Amino acid sequence: MTSELKQRLIGLTTQLSETLMTAAILVDELRTILQSEPDDPASVRPCRSPVARLPDALRQRPLGDNSTLSVLWQGKTCLLRNTILFRLAARLARQPNQYITAGQLLNDVWDGGVKSPDTIRSAVRHLRQRLSQAGMDDLAAAIHGTGGRYGLMLDGRE
């Protein structure tokens, strides 16, 4: 098996596990809603997004939607439409409150094809802009970079 194929398979398994985790969270929430709602159909209120009704504990980490290249956070959606920005957001969200080295980001997001730290800084800047435009200023502000490491600091620390 070639190194490229191995990296691609690792990436696909990561995406699959995140998708399955998101599905499991939504199934649990749907089950909770169905058990708590009365049987009268007139009393059932429509909900725009299942994520909007997730308990706070489940909304602590942004969720990535691989099918639309979107980030879901506290009932809001940011359609990134850019594979690199989406992969960067998903990678940072995978390990919130931990710093990730620039080298690891280059491997995970750019498949090791890019070698410049300027590329990461530029992508982080664009990601922050897109999140802010989508009304996710708090999430954009939670992306920190220091000493060649980047992290999504959702617990307020820098």
PANU-865099 format. One record per residue (C-alpha): x, y, z; residue number from 1; residue in one letter. Coordinates in pm, 1 decimal, m for minus. Each point is the difference from the previous one (the first is absolute). Layout:
// PANU-865099
<r px="X" py="Y" pz="Z" num="NUM" residu="a"/>
...
***
This chain:
// PANU-865099
<r px="0.0" py="0.0" pz="0.0" num="1" residu="m"/>
<r px="142.0" py="337.6" pz="m97.0" num="2" residu="t"/>
<r px="45.8" py="280.5" pz="249.3" num="3" residu="s"/>
<r px="m251.4" py="217.4" pz="m186.9" num="4" residu="e"/>
<r px="m264.1" py="m272.3" pz="6.9" num="5" residu="l"/>
<r px="62.2" py="m62.5" pz="368.0" num="6" residu="k"/>
<r px="m39.9" py="372.2" pz="80.0" num="7" residu="q"/>
<r px="m320.1" py="14.4" pz="m205.3" num="8" residu="r"/>
<r px="m143.8" py="m301.0" pz="183.3" num="9" residu="l"/>
<r px="87.3" py="156.0" pz="335.2" num="10" residu="i"/>
<r px="m174.9" py="320.6" pz="m107.4" num="11" residu="g"/>
<r px="m308.0" py="m188.3" pz="m114.3" num="12" residu="l"/>
<r px="m24.2" py="m198.5" pz="323.7" num="13" residu="t"/>
<r px="28.3" py="323.6" pz="198.4" num="14" residu="t"/>
<r px="m279.1" py="159.3" pz="m204.7" num="15" residu="q"/>
<r px="m215.8" py="m309.1" pz="42.1" num="16" residu="l"/>
<r px="51.0" py="m10.5" pz="376.0" num="17" residu="s"/>
<r px="m91.9" py="371.1" pz="31.5" num="18" residu="e"/>
<r px="m310.1" py="m52.7" pz="m212.0" num="19" residu="t"/>
<r px="m105.0" py="m298.8" pz="208.2" num="20" residu="l"/>
<r px="58.9" py="194.5" pz="321.5" num="21" residu="m"/>
<r px="m216.6" py="284.9" pz="m129.2" num="22" residu="t"/>
<r px="m272.1" py="m247.3" pz="m98.9" num="23" residu="a"/>
<r px="10.5" py="m163.8" pz="343.6" num="24" residu="a"/>
<r px="m35.9" py="338.5" pz="172.3" num="25" residu="i"/>
<r px="m296.6" py="89.0" pz="m218.5" num="26" residu="l"/>
<r px="m166.9" py="m339.3" pz="53.3" num="27" residu="v"/>
<r px="28.2" py="40.6" pz="378.0" num="28" residu="d"/>
<r px="m147.1" py="348.9" pz="m18.4" num="29" residu="e"/>
<r px="m284.0" py="m114.6" pz="m226.6" num="30" residu="l"/>
<r px="m75.4" py="m283.6" pz="241.8" num="31" residu="r"/>
<r px="m9.7" py="248.5" pz="289.2" num="32" residu="t"/>
<r px="m231.6" py="232.1" pz="m190.8" num="33" residu="i"/>
<r px="m233.8" py="m282.8" pz="m100.8" num="34" residu="l"/>
<r px="m18.2" py="m132.0" pz="356.2" num="35" residu="q"/>
<r px="m66.5" py="343.2" pz="149.3" num="36" residu="s"/>
<r px="m256.1" py="124.9" pz="m254.4" num="37" residu="e"/>
<r px="m368.9" py="m83.6" pz="44.6" num="38" residu="p"/>
<r px="m170.5" py="m226.3" pz="m253.7" num="39" residu="d"/>
<r px="m219.1" py="286.3" pz="m124.8" num="40" residu="d"/>
<r px="143.9" py="99.1" pz="m343.5" num="41" residu="p"/>
<r px="m131.0" py="354.9" pz="43.0" num="42" residu="a"/>
<r px="233.5" py="48.4" pz="294.6" num="43" residu="s"/>
<r px="313.8" py="m95.9" pz="m193.4" num="44" residu="v"/>
<r px="196.2" py="310.4" pz="m93.2" num="45" residu="r"/>
<r px="211.7" py="m2.8" pz="m316.3" num="46" residu="p"/>
<r px="371.7" py="44.9" pz="55.1" num="47" residu="c"/>
<r px="219.1" py="145.1" pz="m275.2" num="48" residu="r"/>
<r px="305.9" py="m193.0" pz="100.1" num="49" residu="s"/>
<r px="38.3" py="m298.3" pz="232.0" num="50" residu="p"/>
<r px="331.2" py="149.1" pz="112.5" num="51" residu="v"/>
<r px="m183.9" py="307.6" pz="129.9" num="52" residu="a"/>
<r px="m170.6" py="m220.2" pz="260.2" num="53" residu="r"/>
<r px="309.7" py="m183.0" pz="118.7" num="54" residu="l"/>
<r px="77.0" py="35.0" pz="370.4" num="55" residu="p"/>
<r px="284.7" py="237.4" pz="81.8" num="56" residu="d"/>
<r px="229.6" py="m289.1" pz="88.8" num="57" residu="a"/>
<r px="m31.8" py="m134.7" pz="m353.8" num="58" residu="l"/>
<r px="48.7" py="339.1" pz="m163.3" num="59" residu="r"/>
<r px="339.4" py="62.4" pz="158.8" num="60" residu="q"/>
<r px="177.6" py="m107.0" pz="m315.6" num="61" residu="r"/>
<r px="m83.4" py="117.3" pz="m351.0" num="62" residu="p"/>
<r px="m119.0" py="m270.6" pz="m233.9" num="63" residu="l"/>
<r px="116.5" py="m34.0" pz="m357.7" num="64" residu="g"/>
<r px="m242.1" py="m108.0" pz="m271.9" num="65" residu="d"/>
<r px="209.6" py="m169.7" pz="m268.0" num="66" residu="n"/>
<r px="m284.1" py="m11.6" pz="m250.6" num="67" residu="s"/>
<r px="m39.7" py="379.8" pz="m12.3" num="68" residu="t"/>
<r px="343.0" py="110.4" pz="126.7" num="69" residu="l"/>
<r px="m175.3" py="187.9" pz="280.9" num="70" residu="s"/>
<r px="74.8" py="61.8" pz="364.9" num="71" residu="v"/>
<r px="m288.5" py="m22.5" pz="248.7" num="72" residu="l"/>
<r px="35.0" py="190.2" pz="326.5" num="73" residu="w"/>
<r px="m263.2" py="100.8" pz="255.7" num="74" residu="q"/>
<r px="m286.9" py="m22.0" pz="m246.7" num="75" residu="g"/>
<r px="180.3" py="189.0" pz="m276.3" num="76" residu="k"/>
<r px="146.0" py="m128.7" pz="m323.9" num="77" residu="t"/>
<r px="301.1" py="132.4" pz="m186.7" num="78" residu="c"/>
<r px="19.2" py="m128.6" pz="m354.3" num="79" residu="l"/>
<r px="373.1" py="5.8" pz="m73.7" num="80" residu="l"/>
<r px="m10.8" py="m142.0" pz="m354.6" num="81" residu="r"/>
<r px="377.0" py="m23.1" pz="15.8" num="82" residu="n"/>
<r px="154.9" py="m336.5" pz="67.4" num="83" residu="t"/>
<r px="310.5" py="144.0" pz="167.3" num="84" residu="i"/>
<r px="m195.8" py="228.4" pz="233.0" num="85" residu="l"/>
<r px="m237.5" py="m283.0" pz="84.1" num="86" residu="f"/>
<r px="282.4" py="m245.2" pz="63.5" num="87" residu="r"/>
<r px="176.7" py="257.4" pz="219.7" num="88" residu="l"/>
<r px="m315.7" py="67.0" pz="202.7" num="89" residu="a"/>
<r px="m72.0" py="m372.1" pz="35.7" num="90" residu="a"/>
<r px="359.4" py="m73.4" pz="104.7" num="91" residu="r"/>
<r px="m0.2" py="270.5" pz="266.8" num="92" residu="l"/>
<r px="m343.8" py="m108.7" pz="124.3" num="93" residu="a"/>
<r px="111.8" py="m360.9" pz="27.4" num="94" residu="r"/>
<r px="221.3" py="92.8" pz="295.9" num="95" residu="q"/>
<r px="m144.2" py="312.2" pz="160.9" num="96" residu="p"/>
<r px="200.6" py="171.4" pz="273.2" num="97" residu="n"/>
<r px="323.5" py="m153.6" pz="m124.6" num="98" residu="q"/>
<r px="268.5" py="156.0" pz="m212.0" num="99" residu="y"/>
<r px="99.8" py="m177.5" pz="m320.7" num="100" residu="i"/>
<r px="340.1" py="57.0" pz="m157.1" num="101" residu="t"/>
<r px="27.3" py="167.2" pz="m338.5" num="102" residu="a"/>
<r px="169.5" py="m313.2" pz="m132.4" num="103" residu="g"/>
<r px="m292.2" py="m217.5" pz="107.1" num="104" residu="q"/>
<r px="m248.7" py="241.9" pz="m158.9" num="105" residu="l"/>
<r px="198.9" py="m0.2" pz="m323.6" num="106" residu="l"/>
<r px="m14.8" py="m380.9" pz="m3.0" num="107" residu="n"/>
<r px="m366.3" py="m29.6" pz="98.5" num="108" residu="d"/>
<r px="m153.5" py="290.0" pz="m193.7" num="109" residu="v"/>
<r px="230.8" py="38.3" pz="m298.8" num="110" residu="w"/>
<r px="111.6" py="m365.9" pz="m16.5" num="111" residu="d"/>
<r px="358.6" py="113.5" pz="48.0" num="112" residu="g"/>
<r px="4.5" py="170.2" pz="m338.9" num="113" residu="g"/>
<r px="48.3" py="352.5" pz="136.4" num="114" residu="v"/>
<r px="303.2" py="90.6" pz="207.0" num="115" residu="k"/>
<r px="m50.4" py="367.6" pz="86.1" num="116" residu="s"/>
<r px="m129.4" py="119.6" pz="337.8" num="117" residu="p"/>
<r px="m131.4" py="305.5" pz="m188.2" num="118" residu="d"/>
<r px="m252.6" py="m231.9" pz="m164.5" num="119" residu="t"/>
<r px="m141.5" py="m94.0" pz="339.7" num="120" residu="i"/>
<r px="m14.7" py="361.2" pz="119.1" num="121" residu="r"/>
<r px="m184.3" py="101.2" pz="m315.5" num="122" residu="s"/>
<r px="m248.8" py="m288.9" pz="27.4" num="123" residu="a"/>
<r px="m63.4" py="75.8" pz="369.0" num="124" residu="v"/>
<r px="m65.2" py="365.6" pz="m84.9" num="125" residu="r"/>
<r px="m246.0" py="m97.2" pz="m275.4" num="126" residu="h"/>
<r px="m170.6" py="m256.0" pz="224.7" num="127" residu="l"/>
<r px="m47.1" py="262.1" pz="273.2" num="128" residu="r"/>
<r px="m148.6" py="240.8" pz="m256.0" num="129" residu="q"/>
<r px="m244.6" py="m258.1" pz="m133.8" num="130" residu="r"/>
<r px="m109.9" py="m101.7" pz="350.1" num="131" residu="l"/>
<r px="m51.9" py="363.7" pz="98.7" num="132" residu="s"/>
<r px="m203.2" py="65.9" pz="m314.8" num="133" residu="q"/>
<r px="m223.4" py="m292.6" pz="101.1" num="134" residu="a"/>
<r px="m59.9" py="154.3" pz="343.8" num="135" residu="g"/>
<r px="242.5" py="m230.3" pz="178.8" num="136" residu="m"/>
<r px="226.0" py="271.3" pz="142.1" num="137" residu="d"/>
<r px="53.9" py="m197.5" pz="320.5" num="138" residu="d"/>
<r px="118.9" py="m303.4" pz="m194.0" num="139" residu="l"/>
<r px="225.2" py="213.9" pz="m221.3" num="140" residu="a"/>
<r px="151.8" py="165.0" pz="308.4" num="141" residu="a"/>
<r px="64.9" py="m343.6" pz="153.8" num="142" residu="a"/>
<r px="255.1" py="m86.9" pz="m269.8" num="143" residu="i"/>
<r px="340.9" py="82.3" pz="143.7" num="144" residu="h"/>
<r px="347.9" py="m29.0" pz="m138.8" num="145" residu="g"/>
<r px="325.9" py="31.1" pz="186.9" num="146" residu="t"/>
<r px="353.9" py="m117.4" pz="m61.9" num="147" residu="g"/>
<r px="m84.9" py="m202.3" pz="m308.3" num="148" residu="g"/>
<r px="m291.9" py="m175.0" pz="168.6" num="149" residu="r"/>
<r px="m371.8" py="52.9" pz="m49.4" num="150" residu="y"/>
<r px="m303.3" py="m96.8" pz="203.7" num="151" residu="g"/>
<r px="m370.4" py="46.0" pz="42.6" num="152" residu="l"/>
<r px="m18.8" py="120.0" pz="360.1" num="153" residu="m"/>
<r px="m364.4" py="m40.8" pz="94.2" num="154" residu="l"/>
<r px="65.7" py="2.9" pz="373.5" num="155" residu="d"/>
<r px="116.2" py="363.2" pz="m9.2" num="156" residu="g"/>
<r px="370.9" py="m58.7" pz="52.6" num="157" residu="r"/>
<r px="257.1" py="125.7" pz="m242.9" num="158" residu="e"/>
***
